Amino acid sequence: MAERVQQPPAKRLCCRPGYNPACRQGQRAGGALCGGQGTAQGGSGKTQSPESLLDIAARKVAEKWPFQRVEERFERIPEPVQRRIVYWSFPRSEREICMYSSFNTGGEESGAAGENSDETRLPFRRGIALLEGGCVDNVLQVGFHLSGTVTEPATSSEPETVCNVAISFDRCKITSVTCGCGNKDIFYCAHVVALSLYRIRQPDRVKLHLPISETLFQMSRDQLQKFVQYLITVHHTQVLPTAQKLADEILSQNSEINQVHGAPDPTAGASVDDENCWHLDEEQVQEQVKLFLSQGGYHGSGKQLNLLFAKVREMLKMRDSNGARMLTLITEQFMADPRLSLWRQQGTTMTDKYRQLWDELGALWMCIVLNPHSKPEQKSCWLRQLKKWNSVDVCPWEDGNHGNELPNLTNSLPQELLHKGVTSITNTEGWVGHPLDPIGTLFSTLTERETGWASDDCSPGVCAPRLLEEGESYLALAVETALLGLGQQRSMPDGLYAQEKVCRNEEQLIARLQEVELNDSLIKIFRKQAVFLLEAGPYSGLGETIYRESVPMHTFAKYLFTSLLPHDAELAYKIALRAMRLPVLESTAPTGDLSRPHHMVSVVPNRYPRWFTLSHIESQQCELASTMLTAAKGDARRLETVLESIQKNIHSSSHIFKLAQDAFKIATLMDSLPDITLLKVSLELGLQVMRMTLSTLNWRRREMVRWLVTCATEVGVYALDSIMQGWFTLFTPTEATSIVATTVMSSSTIVRLHLECHQQDNLASSARTLALQCAMKDPQNCALSALTLCEKDHIAFETAYQIVLDAAATGMSYTQLFTIARYMEHRGYPLRAYKLATLAMTHLNLSYNQDTHPAINDVLWACVLSHSLGKNELAAIIPLVVKSVKCATVLSDILRRCTLTTPGVVTLHSRRNSGKLMSLDKAPLRQLLDATIGAYINTTHSRLTHISPRHYSEFIEFLSKARETFLMAHDGHIQFTQFIDNLKQIYKGKKKLMMLVRERFG
C-alpha cells in the first residue's frame, strides 16, 4: 500500500497540522513496472469538441509518473487536476486485460463472440458475457482503487453467487486483484475481467473519489471521530481488535507508528520507488508449471506448457516486463524437476518432447537477452541468474544429454550479447522476440539505401546491392560483384547475433539477385564464378581449406544451381553436389558409423546453440537437396547421384523424412503419371529414416511408419513384400503388426494395387509370416494382431494360438489374456476362450476393497462363459475364482448368476439343456458360497477398523447385502445372527453404529 505523507499547509492534508515539511520523502508501500499504452477512454468519443489541455496533460502524467512524484513536484495540486490524473490512471486498452485472462490474444476482438466452445470458457470471454449480461454492480473508484460486485448467475448445479472484486492500479496497469470467488489460476478470473471492462467501456458510470486520505483531511475532528466509530460499528467483528491495537500505539509517544510522519493509504497511488508492472500471481505460475511437469507429458501437459511459452512470447511482443519475470519462474520449476537428477544418475537422455520444451525455453531466453529495449541492469541480473542455473549439476546439455560441460542455457546465451546494446531487432510494432523469426526488421545494410553507405567501404557484399540499384548500366558489374562477394571464403564472425546478420544479409542479397532477368552475358559471369568455386573456392580439396567457422554456402549454391540449370545442367549439379559435402575437420568416423559424433558438430563453435548451428545448416542442405530432386525428376542417373549425396551428408532423421515426403509429392503430382524412379528415391529415403529412428525415441515415429507404407503402396506390391520380409530392421514388432501388416491386408490396399488372386495370396502369406514372427518376439503386444491377421489360414491361426498358450504362463498379463479370450469367443471358439480365461485368472488378484477394479467385468464374463459350457467347466473355474477374488460383492454377484440358470443351458450346438439348477449345498457352488460369506466377514472387520460416522449408513447397507448372501445357505439365518452378535460384542465401543445395527438387524 502507498503511504500518504504530510504536505505543506497550503494543500489539503492527510496529517495533523504542524508537521515538518522535510518529511515529504515518507515511506510508501506496494507497487508494480513500465508505462502502458492503449486507446483513449472516457467520454472523448461522445463529443466532437477538442480534448481539453487538462485531459491531455493528465493522461500523459497518469501513464508515466507515479503519483508520489506528482505530489513532490507541486506543492498544491488542485482537486480537478487530481481527479483527472486518477481518472486516466486506469488501463485504457482491453488487449492487456485479454492477455492476462486467456491464452488467446487480441483484446480488440473482445466484442466478437467466440465460436469455439473452449474459447467461450476462457475467463476473458466469460467476463465479457457477465458484463454484457448486466452482472456488474456497485462499482466505485476511490483514488487508485476500484471495487465492485459481480453476480454469477445460477446454473442447474450451482446457486447464484455474488463476488466482491477489488482492483488496484498504477500508471495504466493493474497491480493487484482480489476476488471473493477464490480463483486459483495464473490468469485473472472472469469477475476481475468483467469489472475491468466495465471501467474501460463505461468510465462515466463509475463513481470516482479522490484517495481516502484526501477525504479524511477535509473532515473536522468530530467528523473524523464519528467516521471511525461508525466504521468500527459496521465492521466491529473484523476490525475491532486491530482498531484497539492501533489506538494504543498512537497514544504511546514512543511507539514505532509515531516515529513516521503520515499514514499509509492503499488508494493513494504508487510511490517513486515502486516498479510498474501488471499483476502476475507468481505462486500460481510456479504451481501450474510444477503440476504440468509432474504429469510427464500426459493429460495435455506438454500442450499447456507450450501455451505458457506462447504467453511469454506474447508478453515480449507487447514489451511487457512480466515476460522475463514469468520465464524466470518457469525456468526455476524446470531446473527443480526431479527427472533431471534421475536421468543424470541413470546416464540416460531426456525424452524428445521434454527436450523440445527445453529448446523452447532456451530460445525464449535468447529473445530476452537480445531485447534492445532492456536496461543494462536487467541484463546484468539475467546474466547472474543464468550463471547460477548453469552451475547446477542437473542443468541439461545442449544435445539433451546430461553432464557438466556446455549446458543449454550458457550455449544459447553468449555473454557478450548481454552487455552489448543490440538495437536492430525492431519494427513499427515493436520488438517481436525470436532472433530467427522472419517477423521484424533485421540489419538491412546490404539491401536498403536508407541505412547509408560508408564512402570507403567497397567490399563486394556492400558494393553489389548499391550497384544493383543503379540500373542496367551497372547490372553486369553488380551481378559479378555480388557473386564474388557471396562465393569468396569468409570467416563467420563471433556472436550469434552477428552470425545471424551475415546469413540474413546474404539471403536478402540473393533475393535481390533472383529479381534480375539473366541474359547471355550474365550467364557467362555465372559460369565463371561456378568454375572458380569448383577449382579454387571454399570447397576445393573436399574441405581442406575450410575455415573452422566459415559462412554456410548452401543458400548461395541453391541460387547458382537454379540459375545455371537451364543453361549448363552439368555445371549446376557439380556446384550443388559439392555444396552438399560438409567439411570433416576433427572426426574421421566413416559416414555410416552413427556411434561417433557427427562431423558437423566440429564445424560449428560449441558456444552457440544447437538449434541455430547444426539445424540451421542442415535446413539449408535440405532445401538444396529438395531443389535438386525436383530438377532431376525423370533422370534416373541424376536422381541416383542426388540420393547418394543426401545419404552421405544429411544426418538428421527429420530432414531426411522431409526430403522423402518432398520427393513423394513431386513424384505423384496430379497432372502427370507417377515417376517411378523418384518414388523409389522417396522410398529409399523413408527406409533410411526407419533404420535411423528404430532404436531412438521420436514423437513422429508413427507418422513416419504410416507414410512409409503409403509410399511403398505407390511403388508397388514388391515394395510392400520387401518391407514385410525385412521388417525387423525397420519396425518394432508392434508397428509391424498393428500398422504395416494390417494396412497391407486392408481392402483399400488391395483395391488400390489392383492385385490378382495369386498376388493377394503371396502378400497375405508374407503378412502372416511377419505376424507370427512378431508374436514370437513380443507376444504381449502382438499376439492379438497375429491371430487377427492369421484368421483365414488354419495352420497359421493354430500356430498363433499356440504362441499365446506358450507365453501365457509367464509373459502375458491377465488383461491381455482376457482380451484374447473374448476375441476367441467372438470368433466361435468358446472352449479356447475358456482355456485362456482360466489362464488369465491365475494371474489375477482382487483384494476385498477393489470393488471397482477394471478386471471385474472380465471375471464375470469368464464365469458366465464357464457356466454356459457346463457343470464341469464351472466346477473347474470356481476354485480359481475363490483363490483370485477376495472382494465380497464380486463373489456374491458371481454366485447369484450361477444360481439363476442351469449350467450348459445353451450347449455348443444351441440345443436346450433340461438339467436342474445346481444346489448350493454341493460342490462347486458350496465352495463359492462359503468363500463369499467368508469374504463378507473379513471385509466387515476390515471396514470397521477405520470407519467414520459419515460412512455408517453405507456400512449398514453393506450388511444388508451380506445378509442376503448368508440366507442363501440352509443355516444362513443362524450364521448371520451369530455374526451380528459377534460384531456387537467386539465393537461395542462404537455405540452409535451398534445402535444402528440393532435397529436394522435386531
HELIX and SHEET records of a PDB file:
HELIX    1   1 PRO A   21  GLN A   25  5                                   5    
HELIX    2   2 GLY A   42  LYS A   46  5                                   5    
HELIX    3   3 LEU A   53  LYS A   64  1                                  12    
HELIX    4   4 PHE A   67  ARG A   73  1                                   7    
HELIX    5   5 GLU A   79  TRP A   88  1                                  10    
HELIX    6   6 GLU A   94  MET A   99  1                                   6    
HELIX    7   7 GLY A  107  GLU A  109  5                                   3    
HELIX    8   8 SER A  117  THR A  120  1                                   4    
HELIX    9   9 PRO A  123  GLU A  132  1                                  10    
HELIX   10  10 ALA A  190  ARG A  201  1                                  12    
HELIX   11  11 PRO A  203  ARG A  205  5                                   3    
HELIX   12  12 ILE A  212  PHE A  217  1                                   6    
HELIX   13  13 ARG A  221  VAL A  234  1                                  14    
HELIX   14  14 HIS A  236  LEU A  251  1                                  16    
HELIX   15  15 GLU A  256  GLN A  259  5                                   4    
HELIX   16  16 GLU A  282  SER A  294  1                                  13    
HELIX   17  17 SER A  301  LYS A  317  1                                  17    
HELIX   18  18 ASN A  322  MET A  335  1                                  14    
HELIX   19  19 PRO A  338  GLN A  346  1                                   9    
HELIX   20  20 ASP A  352  VAL A  369  1                                  18    
HELIX   21  21 PRO A  376  ASN A  390  1                                  15    
HELIX   22  22 ASN A  408  SER A  412  1                                   5    
HELIX   23  23 GLN A  415  HIS A  419  1                                   5    
HELIX   24  24 ARG A  449  THR A  451  5                                   3    
HELIX   25  25 PRO A  460  LEU A  468  1                                   9    
HELIX   26  26 GLU A  472  TYR A  474  5                                   3    
HELIX   27  27 LEU A  475  GLY A  487  1                                  13    
HELIX   28  28 LEU A  496  GLN A  514  1                                  19    
HELIX   29  29 ASP A  520  ALA A  536  1                                  17    
HELIX   30  30 SER A  540  GLY A  543  5                                   4    
HELIX   31  31 HIS A  554  LEU A  564  1                                  11    
HELIX   32  32 ALA A  569  MET A  580  1                                  12    
HELIX   33  33 MET A  600  VAL A  603  1                                   4    
HELIX   34  34 LEU A  614  ALA A  631  1                                  18    
HELIX   35  35 ALA A  636  ASN A  649  1                                  14    
HELIX   36  36 SER A  653  ALA A  667  1                                  15    
HELIX   37  37 ILE A  676  THR A  693  1                                  18    
HELIX   38  38 ARG A  701  VAL A  715  1                                  15    
HELIX   39  39 VAL A  717  GLN A  725  1                                   9    
HELIX   40  40 TRP A  727  THR A  729  5                                   3    
HELIX   41  41 PRO A  733  GLU A  735  1                                   3    
HELIX   42  42 ALA A  736  ALA A  741  3                                   6    
HELIX   43  43 THR A  742  VAL A  744  1                                   3    
HELIX   44  44 SER A  747  LEU A  753  1                                   7    
HELIX   45  45 CYS A  757  LYS A  777  1                                  21    
HELIX   46  46 PRO A  779  LEU A  789  1                                  11    
HELIX   47  47 HIS A  794  ALA A  808  1                                  15    
HELIX   48  48 TYR A  814  HIS A  826  1                                  13    
HELIX   49  49 PRO A  830  MET A  841  1                                  12    
HELIX   50  50 ILE A  856  LEU A  869  1                                  14    
HELIX   51  51 LYS A  871  SER A  884  1                                  14    
HELIX   52  52 ALA A  888  LEU A  900  1                                  13    
HELIX   53  53 LEU A  925  THR A  945  1                                  21    
HELIX   54  54 PRO A  949  HIS A  951  5                                   3    
HELIX   55  55 TYR A  952  PHE A  966  1                                  15    
HELIX   56  56 GLY A  972  ILE A  986  1                                  15    
HELIX   57  57 LYS A  991  PHE A 1001  1                                  11    
SHEET    1   A 2 GLU A   3  ARG A   4  0                                        
SHEET    2   A 2 ALA A 263  PRO A 264 -1                                        
SHEET    1   B 5 LYS A 173  CYS A 179  0                                        
SHEET    2   B 5 THR A 161  ASP A 170 -1                                        
SHEET    3   B 5 HIS A 145  GLU A 152 -1                                        
SHEET    4   B 5 VAL A 136  VAL A 142 -1                                        
SHEET    5   B 5 LYS A 207  HIS A 209  1                                        
END                                                                             
